[in-house]
Amino acid sequence: MNYCCKNKCKCPYPCFIPRPEIPELKTIALLELTGLGEEVYDIPLKKTFEYYFANSNQFKKFPIVNTNSSLKKTLELLDYYYIAGYRIFIGFSNSNILEGVLPWFNNHPKAIGISPDSTTSKLEMPKNIYRLTPPETNLIEEIESEFTEFFLSRRYIFYVYSVGEIDTESILELLLSEGSPVKDKIVPIPINPDSSNINDVQTIYKEKDYSPFRDVAIDYLIIGNQRENFIKLFLPSFIPVPTFDISLETFPWFYDDIHKSVWNNLYYSFQNINLSTSPLWRKAYNELPYYEFNTIALDVLQLNNTLKTKNNVEEISNYAFVQQFDKNKDTIYFSYSGFKYTFNLITKTEKWIPDSIYVKDPIFGTFYKSLSN
């Protein structure tokens, strides 16, 4: 037992010498805020981080640095900030970037990564990077659970996707695989990073003599302004087919009443919105514009709090559903929600209506529920 003054005083009451505090690990976010990358995801992630920094005392502010969507710059920033003493690095939402930084993390075993949105199953391997979004195979399972009959009844399924991305091309492989019930219906439409060929969508739709009543589309556009440019293509003279956005980005913005009317009841967006959420999570959800709110940001901050204090990740508390990881540091449990976009032209109000939910829970297992009836 330790006594005050190292036993030199005559005080009859023992007292403990305080244990020295363990210094926290330093955190920095390396986000794609400009360039041809995942700024559609990372800009709302930054805005949601900033909201929680300003509206909660649970999270200490950390630096946020722009990588310009460049792997080369990301690696340079990792080197620079590692030398400066940072050990937790948030970013790498783009799986191409994540794959590119894996060797760096392997060579720096004291560094810890947090990827909010990488989904490719091809990176299910041992790594010192936590991934908070489950593999894309789960999302395909939800679509199959809800829409198998609907998709099988369609003539064509247009798959509009970001070309050259691991995540989007993994989905294409799944859709065209031998076991896929819809492989003969898929019409791939790859979109260049700069959207220079976005008009291919209109060309191919018309070549196939498309019909909103007979066909359907899946869009997985994650680079630059691809999704924005895709949405803008459609007008009263070029009506879209029912379209399922599986990018897990924030809800898209429809700009003006013309596009809002055109897409009314025809755009479905899948989100990482969980079955149960906290008041703090819902506060940002209700107060931020829907196209600026990132659903995973609070989970990222909570995981960072656990890691920087060197606490056991298995003891993490959470604000939104279960946060638990496998041996590869990939998230195990999830709750995907499907939302349908609606717009009332008379009242000028738009709304995202919950349409379905697909859950993997540690107690109740995996289940799907349609909310449209």
C-alpha positions as CSV (number, residue, x, y, z in Angstrom):
1,M,0.0,0.0,0.0
2,N,1.3,3.5,-0.9
3,Y,1.1,6.2,1.8
4,C,1.2,9.9,1.4
5,C,4.6,11.6,1.4
6,K,6.1,8.1,0.8
7,N,5.6,7.2,4.4
8,K,7.4,10.2,5.7
9,C,4.4,11.8,7.4
10,K,2.9,10.5,10.6
11,C,-0.7,10.6,9.3
12,P,-2.6,7.5,10.5
13,Y,-4.8,7.5,7.4
14,P,-3.4,5.7,4.4
15,C,-3.9,7.3,0.9
16,F,-3.1,6.0,-2.5
17,I,-0.8,7.8,-4.9
18,P,-2.9,8.5,-8.0
19,R,-2.2,6.2,-10.9
20,P,-0.7,8.2,-13.8
21,E,-3.2,8.8,-16.6
22,I,-2.7,6.8,-19.8
23,P,-2.4,9.3,-22.7
24,E,-5.2,9.1,-25.3
25,L,-4.3,8.1,-28.9
26,K,-4.5,11.1,-31.3
27,T,-7.2,10.9,-34.0
28,I,-7.4,12.5,-37.4
29,A,-9.9,12.1,-40.3
30,L,-8.6,11.9,-43.9
31,L,-11.7,12.5,-46.0
32,E,-12.4,12.8,-49.7
33,L,-13.9,16.3,-49.8
34,T,-12.9,17.3,-53.4
35,G,-11.8,15.5,-56.5
36,L,-13.3,12.5,-58.2
37,G,-13.9,10.4,-55.1
38,E,-16.6,9.7,-52.5
39,E,-17.2,13.3,-51.5
40,V,-20.9,12.6,-51.8
41,Y,-20.4,10.4,-48.7
42,D,-17.5,12.2,-47.0
43,I,-18.8,15.8,-47.1
44,P,-22.0,14.8,-45.1
45,L,-19.8,12.7,-42.8
46,K,-17.7,15.9,-42.1
47,K,-20.9,18.0,-41.5
48,T,-22.3,15.4,-39.1
49,F,-19.1,15.1,-37.2
50,E,-19.1,18.9,-36.8
51,Y,-22.7,18.8,-35.7
52,Y,-21.9,16.4,-32.9
53,F,-18.8,18.3,-31.9
54,A,-21.0,21.4,-31.4
55,N,-24.0,19.7,-29.8
56,S,-22.5,17.0,-27.5
57,N,-19.8,17.0,-24.9
58,Q,-19.2,13.3,-25.5
59,F,-16.8,13.8,-28.4
60,K,-13.6,15.7,-28.6
61,K,-13.0,17.5,-31.9
62,F,-10.2,16.2,-34.1
63,P,-8.6,17.5,-37.3
64,I,-10.3,16.8,-40.7
65,V,-8.0,16.9,-43.7
66,N,-8.9,16.7,-47.4
67,T,-7.2,14.0,-49.4
68,N,-8.5,15.3,-52.7
69,S,-9.6,11.7,-53.4
70,S,-6.0,10.8,-54.2
71,L,-4.4,7.6,-53.0
72,K,-1.0,9.2,-53.4
73,K,-2.0,12.1,-51.2
74,T,-3.7,9.8,-48.7
75,L,-0.5,7.8,-48.2
76,E,1.6,11.0,-47.9
77,L,-0.8,12.3,-45.2
78,L,-0.7,9.0,-43.3
79,D,3.1,9.2,-43.2
80,Y,3.1,12.9,-42.2
81,Y,0.5,12.6,-39.4
82,Y,1.9,9.3,-38.1
83,I,5.3,11.0,-37.6
84,A,3.3,13.8,-35.9
85,G,2.0,11.3,-33.3
86,Y,-1.4,10.4,-34.7
87,R,-2.5,6.8,-34.4
88,I,-6.2,6.6,-35.3
89,F,-7.1,7.5,-38.9
90,I,-10.7,7.8,-40.0
91,G,-11.5,7.7,-43.7
92,F,-11.0,5.2,-46.6
93,S,-14.8,5.0,-47.3
94,N,-13.9,4.2,-50.9
95,S,-12.8,0.5,-51.1
96,N,-10.3,1.3,-53.8
97,I,-8.5,3.7,-51.5
98,L,-8.9,1.2,-48.6
99,E,-7.2,-1.5,-50.6
100,G,-4.4,0.9,-51.5
101,V,-3.7,1.8,-47.9
102,L,-3.7,-1.8,-46.5
103,P,0.1,-2.2,-47.1
104,W,0.7,1.0,-45.2
105,F,-1.3,-0.2,-42.2
106,N,0.5,-3.6,-42.3
107,N,3.8,-1.8,-42.1
108,H,2.5,0.4,-39.2
109,P,1.0,-2.0,-36.7
110,K,0.4,0.7,-34.1
111,A,-1.9,2.6,-36.4
112,I,-5.6,2.0,-36.4
113,G,-8.0,2.7,-39.2
114,I,-11.8,3.3,-39.2
115,S,-13.6,3.0,-42.6
116,P,-17.2,4.2,-42.4
117,D,-18.4,2.9,-45.8
118,S,-16.2,0.3,-47.5
119,T,-18.4,-2.6,-48.3
120,T,-16.6,-5.0,-50.7
121,S,-16.4,-8.6,-49.5
122,K,-13.1,-8.8,-51.3
123,L,-11.5,-7.0,-48.3
124,E,-12.8,-9.5,-45.7
125,M,-9.3,-10.3,-44.5
126,P,-7.2,-9.6,-41.4
127,K,-6.4,-5.9,-41.1
128,N,-6.0,-3.2,-38.5
129,I,-8.9,-1.2,-40.0
130,Y,-12.4,-1.4,-38.6
131,R,-15.2,-1.3,-41.2
132,L,-18.6,-0.1,-40.0
133,T,-20.7,-1.0,-43.0
134,P,-21.3,-4.7,-43.7
135,P,-20.4,-6.4,-47.1
136,E,-22.6,-5.6,-50.1
137,T,-23.8,-9.2,-50.2
138,N,-26.2,-8.3,-47.3
139,L,-27.7,-5.5,-49.3
140,I,-28.3,-7.8,-52.3
141,E,-30.0,-10.2,-49.9
142,E,-32.3,-7.5,-48.7
143,I,-33.2,-6.5,-52.3
144,E,-33.9,-10.2,-53.0
145,S,-36.0,-10.6,-49.9
146,E,-38.3,-7.6,-50.7
147,F,-38.3,-7.5,-54.5
148,T,-37.6,-11.0,-55.9
149,E,-41.0,-11.3,-57.5
150,F,-41.0,-7.7,-58.6
151,F,-37.6,-8.0,-60.2
152,L,-38.4,-11.3,-61.8
153,S,-41.5,-9.7,-63.4
154,R,-39.4,-7.0,-65.0
155,R,-38.2,-7.3,-68.5
156,Y,-34.9,-5.4,-68.0
157,I,-32.9,-4.5,-64.9
158,F,-30.6,-1.5,-65.7
159,Y,-27.6,-1.5,-63.5
160,V,-26.1,2.0,-63.6
161,Y,-22.8,2.0,-61.7
162,S,-19.4,3.7,-61.1
163,V,-16.9,1.9,-63.4
164,G,-13.6,0.8,-61.9
165,E,-14.8,0.7,-58.3
166,I,-14.3,-2.5,-56.3
167,D,-17.7,-2.1,-54.5
168,T,-19.8,-1.5,-57.6
169,E,-18.1,-4.1,-59.8
170,S,-18.5,-6.7,-57.0
171,I,-22.2,-6.2,-57.1
172,L,-22.2,-6.6,-60.9
173,E,-20.4,-9.9,-60.5
174,L,-23.1,-11.0,-58.1
175,L,-25.9,-10.0,-60.4
176,L,-24.4,-11.8,-63.4
177,S,-23.3,-14.9,-61.5
178,E,-24.7,-18.3,-62.3
179,G,-26.7,-18.5,-59.1
180,S,-28.4,-15.1,-59.7
181,P,-32.1,-15.4,-60.6
182,V,-32.0,-12.1,-62.6
183,K,-28.7,-12.6,-64.5
184,D,-30.4,-12.7,-67.9
185,K,-32.2,-9.4,-67.2
186,I,-29.2,-7.3,-66.2
187,V,-28.3,-4.4,-68.6
188,P,-25.0,-2.9,-67.3
189,I,-24.4,0.8,-67.8
190,P,-20.9,1.8,-66.5
191,I,-20.4,5.5,-65.8
192,N,-17.0,7.2,-66.0
193,P,-15.7,9.0,-62.9
194,D,-16.2,12.4,-64.5
195,S,-19.7,11.5,-65.8
196,S,-18.6,12.2,-69.3
197,N,-20.7,9.4,-70.6
198,I,-23.8,9.9,-68.4
199,N,-26.0,10.3,-71.6
200,D,-25.3,6.6,-72.2
201,V,-28.2,6.0,-69.7
202,Q,-30.7,7.7,-72.0
203,T,-29.2,6.1,-75.1
204,I,-29.4,2.6,-73.7
205,Y,-32.8,3.0,-72.1
206,K,-34.2,4.1,-75.5
207,E,-32.3,1.4,-77.4
208,K,-34.1,-1.1,-75.1
209,D,-37.4,0.6,-75.7
210,Y,-37.6,1.0,-71.9
211,S,-40.9,1.4,-70.0
212,P,-41.5,2.5,-66.4
213,F,-44.1,-0.2,-66.2
214,R,-42.0,-3.1,-67.4
215,D,-38.4,-2.2,-66.4
216,V,-36.4,-1.3,-63.3
217,A,-33.0,0.2,-62.4
218,I,-30.4,-0.3,-59.7
219,D,-28.1,2.7,-59.3
220,Y,-24.7,2.4,-57.5
221,L,-23.1,5.7,-58.3
222,I,-20.5,6.8,-55.7
223,I,-17.9,9.0,-57.4
224,G,-18.0,12.7,-57.8
225,N,-21.3,14.1,-59.2
226,Q,-22.4,10.9,-60.9
227,R,-25.6,10.4,-58.9
228,E,-26.5,14.0,-59.2
229,N,-26.0,13.9,-63.0
230,F,-28.0,10.7,-63.3
231,I,-31.0,12.2,-61.4
232,K,-30.9,15.4,-63.6
233,L,-31.2,13.3,-66.8
234,F,-34.8,12.6,-66.2
235,L,-37.6,15.0,-67.1
236,P,-41.3,14.8,-68.0
237,S,-40.1,13.9,-71.5
238,F,-37.9,11.1,-70.2
239,I,-39.6,9.5,-67.2
240,P,-37.5,7.2,-65.0
241,V,-38.2,3.6,-64.2
242,P,-38.4,2.6,-60.5
243,T,-34.9,3.0,-59.3
244,F,-33.1,1.5,-56.3
245,D,-30.2,3.4,-55.0
246,I,-27.8,0.9,-53.2
247,S,-24.9,3.3,-52.7
248,L,-25.7,3.8,-49.0
249,E,-24.8,7.5,-49.5
250,T,-26.9,10.2,-47.9
251,F,-30.4,10.7,-49.4
252,P,-30.0,12.5,-52.7
253,W,-31.3,16.0,-53.3
254,F,-33.8,16.5,-56.2
255,Y,-33.1,20.2,-56.8
256,D,-36.3,21.6,-58.2
257,D,-40.0,20.9,-58.5
258,I,-39.6,19.3,-61.9
259,H,-37.2,16.7,-60.8
260,K,-39.1,16.2,-57.5
261,S,-42.3,15.5,-59.5
262,V,-40.6,13.2,-62.0
263,W,-39.0,11.1,-59.2
264,N,-42.1,11.0,-57.0
265,N,-42.7,7.4,-55.8
266,L,-40.0,6.1,-58.2
267,Y,-36.8,6.5,-56.2
268,Y,-35.8,4.1,-53.4
269,S,-32.8,4.7,-51.2
270,F,-31.2,2.1,-48.9
271,Q,-29.7,3.5,-45.7
272,N,-27.7,2.3,-42.7
273,I,-30.6,3.5,-40.5
274,N,-30.9,1.1,-37.6
275,L,-33.9,-0.5,-35.9
276,S,-33.3,1.5,-32.7
277,T,-31.5,4.8,-32.3
278,S,-30.7,7.2,-29.5
279,P,-32.1,10.7,-28.9
280,L,-28.6,12.1,-29.8
281,W,-28.7,10.2,-33.2
282,R,-32.2,11.4,-33.9
283,K,-31.4,15.0,-33.0
284,A,-29.0,15.3,-35.8
285,Y,-31.3,13.3,-38.1
286,N,-34.1,15.7,-37.5
287,E,-32.1,19.0,-37.5
288,L,-29.6,18.5,-40.4
289,P,-30.9,18.7,-44.0
290,Y,-31.4,15.1,-45.1
291,Y,-28.7,15.4,-47.8
292,E,-26.2,16.5,-45.1
293,F,-26.8,13.8,-42.5
294,N,-24.5,10.8,-42.4
295,T,-26.1,7.8,-40.6
296,I,-22.8,6.2,-39.5
297,A,-21.0,9.3,-38.1
298,L,-22.1,8.8,-34.5
299,D,-21.0,5.1,-34.6
300,V,-17.6,6.3,-35.9
301,L,-17.3,8.8,-33.1
302,Q,-18.2,6.2,-30.4
303,L,-15.8,3.7,-31.8
304,N,-13.1,6.3,-31.8
305,N,-13.8,7.2,-28.2
306,T,-13.3,3.5,-27.3
307,L,-10.1,3.1,-29.3
308,K,-8.4,6.3,-28.3
309,T,-8.7,5.5,-24.6
310,K,-7.4,1.9,-25.3
311,N,-10.6,0.3,-24.0
312,N,-11.8,-3.1,-25.1
313,V,-13.9,-2.8,-28.3
314,E,-16.0,-5.7,-27.1
315,E,-17.3,-3.5,-24.3
316,I,-18.3,-0.6,-26.5
317,S,-21.7,1.1,-25.8
318,N,-23.5,2.5,-28.8
319,Y,-26.0,5.1,-29.9
320,A,-27.4,3.1,-32.9
321,F,-27.9,-0.6,-32.9
322,V,-25.1,-3.2,-32.1
323,Q,-21.5,-2.4,-32.9
324,Q,-19.5,-5.6,-32.9
325,F,-16.6,-6.8,-35.1
326,D,-15.3,-10.1,-36.3
327,K,-11.6,-11.2,-36.4
328,N,-11.1,-9.2,-39.6
329,K,-12.5,-6.1,-37.8
330,D,-15.5,-6.1,-40.1
331,T,-18.9,-5.3,-38.6
332,I,-21.1,-8.3,-37.9
333,Y,-24.6,-7.0,-37.2
334,F,-26.5,-4.5,-39.3
335,S,-29.9,-2.9,-39.9
336,Y,-30.6,-1.7,-43.5
337,S,-33.7,0.4,-44.2
338,G,-35.3,1.0,-47.5
339,F,-37.0,4.4,-48.0
340,K,-39.2,5.6,-50.8
341,Y,-39.1,9.2,-52.0
342,T,-42.4,11.1,-52.2
343,F,-43.3,14.7,-53.3
344,N,-46.6,16.5,-53.0
345,L,-46.7,19.1,-55.8
346,I,-49.6,21.0,-54.1
347,T,-48.0,21.5,-50.7
348,K,-44.4,21.4,-52.1
349,T,-43.4,18.9,-49.4
350,E,-41.0,16.0,-49.9
351,K,-40.6,13.1,-47.7
352,W,-38.7,9.8,-47.4
353,I,-41.1,7.1,-46.3
354,P,-39.7,3.9,-44.5
355,D,-40.5,1.1,-46.9
356,S,-38.6,-2.0,-45.5
357,I,-36.1,-3.1,-43.0
358,Y,-33.6,-5.9,-43.0
359,V,-31.9,-6.8,-39.7
360,K,-29.1,-9.1,-38.5
361,D,-29.3,-9.2,-34.7
362,P,-27.3,-11.3,-32.2
363,I,-30.4,-12.6,-30.5
364,F,-33.2,-12.6,-33.1
365,G,-31.0,-13.5,-36.1
366,T,-31.7,-12.2,-39.6
367,F,-35.1,-11.1,-40.6
368,Y,-36.8,-8.9,-43.1
369,K,-40.0,-6.8,-42.8
370,S,-41.9,-4.9,-45.4
371,L,-43.4,-1.6,-44.2
372,S,-45.2,-0.6,-47.3
373,N,-48.6,-2.3,-46.5
